[in-house]
Amino acid sequence: MSGNRSRNLRTAGLLLAPAIAVLLGVFLLPMVYILLLSFQNNEEQFSFENYLLFVQDPYYVQILWRTIKLSLYTVITCFVFGYPVAMYLARASSKMRGIITFLIIAPHLVSVVIRNFGWVIMLGEKGLINQALLNIGLIDKPLKLMYNELGVIIGLTDSLIVYMILALSTSFYQIDGSLYKAANIIGASKLRTFISVDVPLTLPGMLAGSTLVFSLSMSSFVTPALMGGTSVKVLPVIAYEKIMTQLNWQLGAAISFLLLISTVALVTLFTRLVETKRYKEVFSS
């Protein structure tokens, strides 16, 4: 018996060895190197100088707050537009569900850069939206829909809403249909059924979708760079500029790790707050 167990362990180790090697080589070791680099000053001596500079400089603190704020707005926007779609998916026929799922995923088969340039064509001062509004007389001058926080939120929502929809859909699929019949029998209205059945039982999907969208928003580089321009700086863009433009690897590494720490801390805090509230039993089921 012990011989079979040891053989199984050796087999599992051999099967996992390539994945572990890749994980160590392309993720863990570079992360450790960047972490060590963040604690060096210009003379390559151990120092907290880079972290102190970030914390004490209002410019970097403001950019951190803007990154968090845009990520939260993106989560809210994805939830508002994604929840009705996920609800419809759960109640649609299998054929219609397949069609809608394909339509949701298909745009993400195209590069995010190309999609963002498409938004530039749509949202620019001479873009399709402004031209249409000007032609029908709803506005007197073009709206500023690009190179500001609104443009970044639109681009991030377009890129990340699919994660919210799929996460919410998974929760909707797991709701027992008999609960809706029971609510109907006792005379509950559709609004009451939604509040008492749909909302609590889709909390795991809300949490999963919000976590994914928030984490990806915090680390997004391409969309803020293209849709925000030079007027909307976020931490990933600042880290890139410090490393690739100014060749200040030490400060860029520190900014990268502060971004990672902030994301993990906020996601953990949000998860703990949700799971310890009224519906915590939903997450333990």
C-alpha positions, 0 to 999 in steps of 0.5 A: 500500500505504501509502495503504491502511494509513493509511486503515485507521489513520484508520478504526481511530482514528475507530472507537476515538475514542468509546470513548477519549473515554468512557474519558478522561472517566469513568475516567482524568481522575477518577482523576487528579483524585482522585490529586491530591486525595489529596496535599492537606491541609486548606489545599489545599497539597501534602502527604503528610499523608493517606498518613502518617496512614494508615500511622501509624494502627494503626486504618487498618492493621488495616482494611487487613489485615481487607480483605485477609484477608476477600478471601483467605477469599472466594477460598478459599471460592469455590474450594472450592465452585466447583471441583467445580461447574466440573468437573461442568460440563465433563463434563456433557452440553450440555443439562445444562451449559446448565441449570446455567450458567443456574442459576449466572448467574440469581441475578446478574440480581437486584440485589446489595442484594436478594440481601444482604437475602435473606441477612439473612432467612436468617442473622439471629438470628430467620432461617430457619437459626437457627429451623430449628436451634432447632426441631430442638434442635441449638442452645440459642441463635441463632448469630451469622451476621450482622454479623461477618466470617463474614456478610461472607464468605458474602455475598461468596462468594454474589456472586463465586463465579460468576466462579470457576466460569466461569474454572475451567470455561474451563480444564476445557473446554480439557483434551484428553479423550485425556489421561484415556484415556491415564491410564486405559490406564496404570492411574492412579486417579481421584485420580492423574488428578485430581492429574496432569491436572486440577490442573496444566491448570486452573491458568490458570483458578485464577489467573484466577478467584482474581484476579477474586474477590480484586480484586472482594472488595477493592473491594466496598462494598455486601456488607460494609456490609450483611452486616458492619454497623458491627462489620466495617469494610473500606477501601471502607466507610471511604473512603465514610464519609470522603468522604460522611459526614465530607466529608474528600475528601483522606483518602478519596482517599488511602484509595482509592488505597492500596486500589488500590495494595494490590490491584494489588500483591497480584494482581501478586505472586500472579501472579508466584509462580504463573507462576514455579513448577513449572507455569509452562509451562502459562501460556505454552502 
